[in-house]
Amino acid sequence: MKKNKTLHIIDSLGLGGAQTVVKGIFEFQTNNSNIFLYSLRRKKIETKINHKNIFIFNSKRKFSFKPLKNLRKFIEEEKIEILHCHLFRAQIFGWILK
């Protein structure tokens, strides 16, 4: 059975409930190479997630659209089939990318 490649997008990996949920999803599936996490910006204090497919856009700006180009390229290169967006900014980016 083929597993779909899924990209989770989140605003940041700062401390919060959505970040805790994402951490649980990824650390429960440490051997799943078909899931990816893309954070749209950096925070000084970040939730550490034990998984190899974690990517963080190197920006501290909350309202930057710069990650969009990088995300589109990432989706094409990895052949992502499913987007799962966490928090408002990620939902807006997912809507734009669809």
Rosetta blueprint (number, residue, H / E / L):
1 M L
2 K L
3 K L
4 N L
5 K L
6 T E
7 L E
8 H E
9 I E
10 I E
11 D E
12 S E
13 L L
14 G L
15 L L
16 G L
17 G H
18 A H
19 Q H
20 T H
21 V H
22 V H
23 K H
24 G H
25 I H
26 F H
27 E H
28 F H
29 Q L
30 T L
31 N L
32 N L
33 S L
34 N L
35 I E
36 F E
37 L E
38 Y E
39 S E
40 L E
41 R E
42 R L
43 K L
44 K L
45 I L
46 E L
47 T L
48 K L
49 I L
50 N L
51 H L
52 K L
53 N L
54 I E
55 F E
56 I E
57 F L
58 N L
59 S L
60 K L
61 R L
62 K L
63 F L
64 S L
65 F L
66 K L
67 P H
68 L H
69 K H
70 N H
71 L H
72 R H
73 K H
74 F H
75 I H
76 E H
77 E H
78 E H
79 K L
80 I L
81 E L
82 I E
83 L E
84 H E
85 C E
86 H E
87 L L
88 F H
89 R H
90 A H
91 Q H
92 I H
93 F H
94 G H
95 W H
96 I H
97 L H
98 K L
